């Protein structure tokens, strides 16, 4: 019960994202008494997960806006990984982001720049 905040884990497989959140019951925080944890699981298709990064009014064409969003997220991850490596934490440098899901009829995936491949 001494953990601070919500713990979150994010998983990806086969064009599907799953998020597992664990939080504490705010009415039972005393570590010397019985407590309760609250768990929630969210499962989303990859298309819906990625669309959520785009303003709601533009979600029908989220693919056209994906590159700057992906570059921003990659830069943040690179900074976080560099900090962890400096602390001696091993990082799986061979990791590749999942490919974009196949587009629906009439749409195309953007051509990703080299720094996102």
C-alpha positions as CSV (number, residue, x, y, z in Angstrom):
1,X,0.0,0.0,0.0
2,X,3.1,2.2,0.0
3,X,3.2,2.4,-3.7
4,X,2.7,5.9,-5.1
5,X,0.3,6.5,-8.0
6,X,-1.0,4.1,-10.6
7,X,1.2,1.4,-12.0
8,X,0.8,0.8,-15.8
9,X,2.0,-1.8,-18.2
10,X,1.5,-1.6,-21.9
11,X,1.7,-4.7,-24.2
12,X,1.5,-5.1,-27.9
13,X,0.9,-8.2,-30.1
14,X,-0.6,-8.9,-33.5
15,X,-2.1,-5.4,-34.1
16,X,-3.6,-5.3,-30.6
17,X,-2.7,-3.2,-27.5
18,X,-3.4,-4.1,-24.0
19,X,-2.9,-1.8,-21.0
20,X,-3.0,-3.1,-17.4
21,X,-3.4,-0.5,-14.6
22,X,-3.1,-1.2,-10.9
23,X,-4.1,1.4,-8.4
24,X,-4.9,1.4,-4.7
25,X,-8.3,1.8,-3.1
26,X,-8.0,5.4,-1.8
27,X,-10.1,4.5,1.3
28,X,-7.7,1.9,2.4
29,X,-4.2,3.4,2.2
30,X,-2.8,2.6,5.7
31,X,0.0,0.1,5.1
32,X,-0.6,-1.4,8.6
33,X,-4.2,-2.4,7.7
34,X,-5.8,-4.5,5.0
35,X,-5.9,-2.7,1.7
36,X,-7.3,-3.2,-1.7
37,X,-5.9,-2.9,-5.2
38,X,-8.0,-2.0,-8.2
39,X,-7.0,-3.5,-11.6
40,X,-8.2,-2.4,-15.0
41,X,-7.4,-3.9,-18.4
42,X,-8.0,-2.1,-21.7
43,X,-7.7,-4.0,-25.0
44,X,-7.7,-2.0,-28.2
45,X,-7.0,-2.7,-31.9
46,X,-3.9,-1.0,-33.0
47,X,-5.8,1.3,-35.4
48,X,-7.9,2.7,-32.5
49,X,-4.8,3.0,-30.2
50,X,-2.9,5.1,-32.7
51,X,-5.9,7.2,-33.7
52,X,-6.1,8.4,-30.1
53,X,-2.8,10.4,-30.6
54,X,-4.6,12.7,-33.1
55,X,-7.1,15.4,-32.4
56,X,-10.6,13.9,-32.3
57,X,-11.8,16.0,-35.3
58,X,-9.0,14.6,-37.5
59,X,-9.0,11.0,-36.5
60,X,-10.6,9.8,-39.8
61,X,-7.3,10.8,-41.5
62,X,-4.9,10.1,-38.6
63,X,-2.4,8.3,-40.9
64,X,-1.5,11.6,-42.7
65,X,-0.6,13.1,-39.3
66,X,1.3,10.1,-37.9
67,X,4.9,10.9,-38.8
68,X,5.4,14.0,-36.6
69,X,3.6,12.3,-33.7
70,X,5.8,9.2,-34.1
71,X,8.9,11.3,-34.3
72,X,8.0,13.1,-31.1
73,X,7.4,9.8,-29.3
74,X,10.6,8.3,-30.6
75,X,12.6,11.3,-29.4
76,X,11.1,11.0,-25.9
77,X,11.9,7.3,-25.8
78,X,15.5,8.0,-27.0
79,X,16.0,10.5,-24.2
80,X,14.5,8.2,-21.6
81,X,16.6,5.2,-22.8
82,X,19.8,7.3,-22.8
83,X,19.2,8.3,-19.2
84,X,18.6,4.7,-18.2
85,X,21.7,3.5,-20.0
86,X,23.8,6.2,-18.2
87,X,22.5,4.6,-15.0
88,X,23.7,1.2,-16.2
89,X,20.2,-0.1,-17.1
90,X,20.4,-2.5,-20.1
91,X,18.3,-1.4,-23.0
92,X,17.1,-3.7,-25.9
93,X,18.5,-1.5,-28.7
94,X,17.3,-3.9,-31.4
95,X,13.6,-3.1,-30.6
96,X,11.5,-1.9,-33.6
97,X,8.2,-0.1,-33.3
98,X,5.3,-2.1,-34.6
99,X,4.4,-1.4,-38.2
100,X,1.3,0.6,-38.9
101,X,-1.8,-1.5,-39.4
102,X,-3.0,-2.1,-42.9
103,X,-5.0,0.8,-44.2
104,X,-8.6,0.5,-45.1
105,X,-9.7,0.7,-48.7
106,X,-9.0,4.1,-50.2
107,X,-6.3,5.1,-47.7
108,X,-2.5,4.6,-47.7
109,X,0.0,4.4,-44.9
110,X,2.5,7.3,-44.9
111,X,6.0,6.5,-46.1
112,X,8.1,6.5,-42.9
113,X,11.4,8.3,-42.8
114,X,14.5,6.3,-42.0
115,X,14.6,7.5,-38.4
116,X,11.3,5.8,-37.7
117,X,12.1,2.5,-39.4
